Amino acid sequence: MRYGEDLPGRGFLKGAQAKLERETNISMDGHPGRELRMRVYGGAASLRLFLISGRLYQLAITLIDKKATSEEETIEKFFKSFKPATPSKSIALRR
């Protein structure tokens, strides 16, 4: 299933009133993910979703009034600043 069609992707697109430009399979440190690039009013947005150790991680950036030449660089710099941490214990309550 494409993220643009499932709940996290659809909710983001709808909430941002965005037009999906592209959707790509990606990975971060071997963890599978998807990236959605979209146009929003006055700018661009990008959403990355990763499933890591049974948890869904969502990273998003929205750029308003940025020049197209610096847009890609800014988005990549933002996303590269994140690294997944391996949790030592589950944070869910168990009964």
ABEGO torsion letter per residue (X at the ends): XBAAABAAAAAAAAAAGBBBABBBBBBBGGBBBBBBBBBBBGEBBBBBBBBBGGBBBBBBBBBBGBBAAAAAAAAAAAAAABBBBBBABBABBBX
